[in-house]
Amino acid sequence: NTSNIDPISDFKPVKIEKPKKSIMSILGIIFGILIIIILVALIGFTGYNALNQNIVSGVHIKDVDVSNLSKSDAKYQVENYIKDKLPAEIKVKHGDFEATLSTSQISTEYDIKSAVNKAYTVGRQGNIFQNNFYILSTMFGKVNIEPTVKVDEEQLSKTLSEMSAQLPDKVEDSSYYIDGNNLIVTSGKTGNVVDVESSIKNIKKSLVNLYNLDQPIEL
């Protein structure tokens, strides 16, 4: 019997719910976009480094910043720096004894070419990922390359040996001579001689550092 049905009171509206995007799906989209951005940046960074013919950022030679310089420009900068720092003469001493050494006489030479070549290889020795990682690390850090120093060790040894004879506390050997019918004997005495090998190491170490060369180097 339909006469007892109230169409108004018994009607219940149906709610149609719209689907909601979950938080996980939104995060997934954001993460995907970030991955794409990182990949594009990585490809661009790799391409730039592959085409770059200059020394990478963060590389120094003898504390001279050679970042983004060509090999010839880097060599020029370092040569001028060493030229300004290296004196014409360096002092050596033992106690109250002091003497000078001419840097040109002992043929002091810095192997700048090898140092520049080494600087150029920074970030170019491994695979793509290793190179990119190393280049990024130098951009936020610092790589300092020290050129080797060469001297004429034969000439330096000769000069240092001559200095031994000038020391105030040098060794005096026993001697003798004949005066008529008399044999005159003079006794020697202990003293010091220049340790040539160790002194050369001290001199080369000071030349490598290029610091305090206005101060005497201990023999």
C-alpha positions in Angstrom: 0.0 0.0 0.0 1.8 3.1 -1.2 -0.6 5.5 0.5 1.5 5.3 3.7 4.7 6.4 2.1 5.8 10.0 2.7 8.0 10.9 -0.3 9.5 13.9 1.4 10.5 12.4 4.8 11.8 9.1 3.4 14.0 10.7 0.7 17.7 10.5 1.5 20.1 12.4 -0.8 23.0 10.4 -2.1 26.4 12.0 -1.6 28.9 11.7 -4.5 32.4 11.8 -3.1 35.2 13.0 -5.4 38.4 11.0 -5.3 41.2 12.6 -3.3 44.8 12.4 -4.3 46.9 10.8 -1.6 49.8 12.5 0.0 52.1 9.7 -1.2 51.2 10.4 -4.9 51.9 14.1 -4.5 55.3 13.3 -2.9 56.0 10.9 -5.7 55.4 13.6 -8.3 57.7 16.1 -6.4 60.4 13.4 -6.0 60.2 12.6 -9.7 60.5 16.3 -10.7 63.6 16.6 -8.4 65.2 13.5 -10.0 64.7 15.0 -13.5 66.2 18.4 -12.4 69.2 16.6 -10.8 69.7 14.5 -14.0 69.5 17.5 -16.2 72.0 19.4 -14.0 74.3 16.4 -13.9 74.2 16.1 -17.7 74.9 19.8 -18.1 77.7 19.7 -15.5 79.3 16.7 -17.2 79.0 18.3 -20.6 80.6 21.5 -19.4 83.5 19.7 -17.8 84.1 17.6 -20.9 84.3 20.7 -23.1 86.3 22.8 -20.5 89.9 23.2 -21.6 91.0 25.1 -18.5 92.1 24.1 -15.1 89.1 23.4 -12.8 88.1 25.6 -9.9 89.8 25.3 -6.5 93.2 24.3 -7.8 96.3 26.2 -6.6 100.0 25.9 -7.5 102.4 27.3 -4.8 99.3 29.0 -3.2 98.6 30.8 -6.5 95.0 30.3 -7.5 95.0 28.9 -11.1 91.3 28.2 -11.2 89.8 28.4 -14.7 93.1 29.4 -16.2 94.6 27.9 -19.3 97.9 26.0 -18.9 99.9 28.8 -20.4 98.2 31.5 -18.2 98.7 29.3 -15.1 102.4 28.9 -15.9 102.8 32.7 -16.4 101.1 33.4 -13.0 103.2 30.9 -11.1 106.5 32.0 -12.7 105.9 35.6 -11.7 104.9 34.6 -8.2 108.2 32.6 -7.7 110.2 35.4 -9.3 108.9 37.9 -6.8 109.4 35.5 -3.8 112.8 34.1 -4.6 115.7 36.3 -3.5 119.0 36.6 -5.4 120.8 35.3 -2.3 119.9 33.2 0.7 121.7 33.3 4.0 123.1 30.3 5.9 124.5 30.2 9.4 126.1 28.2 12.1 126.4 29.8 15.5 127.9 33.3 14.9 129.1 32.3 11.4 127.0 33.6 8.5 127.4 33.4 4.8 125.3 33.8 1.6 124.5 31.5 -1.3 123.6 32.8 -4.8 120.4 31.2 -6.0 121.6 31.6 -9.6 125.0 30.1 -8.8 123.5 26.9 -7.5 121.0 26.9 -10.5 117.8 27.0 -8.5 115.0 25.9 -10.7 111.3 25.2 -10.1 109.6 22.6 -12.3 106.5 24.7 -13.0 105.6 22.9 -16.2 105.1 19.6 -14.5 103.1 21.3 -11.7 100.8 22.9 -14.3 100.3 19.6 -16.1 99.4 18.0 -12.8 97.0 20.8 -12.0 95.3 20.3 -15.4 94.7 16.6 -14.8 92.7 17.3 -11.6 89.2 16.1 -12.4 90.2 14.3 -15.6 91.7 11.1 -14.4 88.7 8.9 -13.5 85.3 8.0 -14.9 82.5 10.5 -15.3 81.1 10.1 -11.8 84.6 10.2 -10.2 85.6 13.3 -12.1 82.3 15.1 -11.3 82.6 14.3 -7.6 86.3 15.4 -7.5 85.5 18.7 -9.3 82.7 19.4 -6.9 85.0 18.8 -4.0 87.6 21.2 -5.3 85.0 23.9 -5.8 84.3 23.8 -2.1 87.8 22.9 -0.9 91.3 23.5 -2.1 94.0 21.5 -3.9 97.5 22.9 -3.6 100.3 21.5 -5.9 103.9 22.1 -4.9 106.4 22.2 -7.8 109.6 20.4 -7.2 112.8 22.3 -6.8 116.1 21.5 -8.5 119.5 22.8 -7.6 123.0 22.1 -8.8 123.9 19.8 -5.9 127.5 19.4 -7.1 128.1 23.1 -7.0 126.2 23.4 -3.7 128.3 20.6 -2.1 131.5 22.3 -3.2 130.4 25.7 -1.7 129.3 24.1 1.6 132.5 22.2 1.9 134.4 25.4 1.5 132.4 27.0 4.3 133.6 24.2 6.6 137.0 25.7 6.4 135.7 29.1 7.4 133.8 28.0 10.6 135.2 29.6 13.8 134.9 26.2 15.6 136.2 24.2 12.7 138.2 21.0 13.0 142.0 21.5 13.1 144.1 18.6 12.0 147.5 17.7 13.5 150.4 19.0 11.5 154.2 18.9 11.5 157.1 20.6 9.9 160.9 20.4 10.0 162.9 23.4 11.3 166.5 22.6 10.8 167.2 19.5 12.9 164.0 19.9 14.8 160.6 18.2 14.0 157.8 20.6 15.1 154.5 18.9 15.7 151.3 20.8 16.2 148.4 18.9 17.8 145.0 19.2 16.3 141.7 19.9 18.0 138.1 18.7 17.7 135.5 20.9 16.1 132.7 21.1 13.6 132.3 20.5 9.9 129.3 21.2 7.7 127.1 18.2 7.2 126.7 18.7 3.5 123.9 16.2 2.8 121.7 17.5 5.7 122.4 21.1 4.9 121.3 20.6 1.2 118.0 19.1 2.5 117.5 22.1 4.8 118.2 24.6 1.9 115.9 22.8 -0.6 113.2 22.6 2.0 113.3 26.4 2.5 113.4 26.9 -1.2 110.3 24.8 -1.6 108.3 26.7 1.1 109.5 30.1 -0.2 108.8 31.5 3.3 111.2 33.3 5.6 114.0 33.3 3.0 115.2 36.5 4.5 116.1 34.6 7.6 119.3 32.5 7.7 119.1 28.8 7.1 120.7 26.6 9.8 123.7 24.6 8.5 
